[in-house]
Amino acid sequence: MTWHRSVVADALVQALKANDDGTTNIFPSPPMTLNPPAIAVGRPTEVRYGVAGFGVDQVELPVICIGPMEGDDMVDGLIAFVRTVVMGNATLDHVVQTCQAESQRNWRALRIGGADYLAADVVLAIEQ
């Protein structure tokens, strides 16, 4: 396997949507505008090629959890949701060899489409 962001993003979006109650907007990449609560698959912060074996790449992929500016509890809930889904489907339906929520970071104010939101990243460690 080798790293293909769009394939992994699509598989992650499908896994999240399959477990969501329909109240969360879920995107395969950061959108130009949105309404919270929202989850967007970010862009990799690091890709290491051929590390874990012949043709197996290791990737650090942030998943952005977005809520209203005063929505700390909502963002926390989105983080827990992403972690739970990934724990229950560690291969993203056999698209990757492994995927696990490795850390949480980068709580910040985020401006999208002229509106201010609160965001934090769940960092996924992926082998593909």
Secondary structure, 3 states (H helix, E strand, C coil): CCCCHHHHHHHHHHHHHHHCCCCCEEECCCCCCCCCCEEEECCCCEEECCCCCCCCCEEEEEEEEEEECCCHHHHHHHHHHHHHHHHHCCCCCCCCCEEEEEEEEEEEEEEECCEEEEEEEEEEEEEC
